[in-house]
């Protein structure tokens, strides 16, 4: 009888810890996105090689969260200052134009610290090929971070329950392994082979860094979900996904998916 009481108490404490953690993560995330400010920056319309002369035709403005924009990026108001300047390093489509693209030598750009926006922090999270979209995530990409965690099932004491939910959305990747955006551009310019990686360094607020540090040290794993660079939408909070929810939600989600796809034009789907 005594062992049963101890087991029940342990299960209750485990459930309470999970619920409180989930509530804290959700509240902090919602609080951060409520205060998010959008800014307009200049980005490349297409992949631009080194030596390209910038014009209003190969640049356009794009709305980004201020927190995800490097503090060296040119705002839309600076377009006239960029027209006629020559790129010192290649610029990928959708990448914001920064001072070092037009006013610095590659040898002068050293270290990751100068690329971190003031007020933000860089934190590395462990990933494998399958958790980093088969290793296709690159510096400057935008990702969502999904977390899968295990805890004691309150309905079945002694058994573990696994749930998945979105931890952070629209996060900027600063580096993959030891390759920063600078290294990525060097690869593009000299055809050097990319190397594999098992960590991804991202730009987050200090509070988010704390949440991720906690998430990496509990029973669970993190996975990256790659975004289109033009997609800055923020998904509303959804319930954690467990096996029961998966069974209940799959029919509805499949119907929703088909409805959305049928409602889009063929060319629109291809563009997406």
Helices and strands as residue ranges (DSSP letters): H 2-34, E 38-44, E 59-65, G 66-68, G 76-78, H 79-82, H 99-103, G 106-108, G 113-115, E 120-126, G 130-132, E 142-152, E 160-176, E 179-180, H 181-190, E 199-205, H 206-215, E 220-226, H 243-263, H 266-271
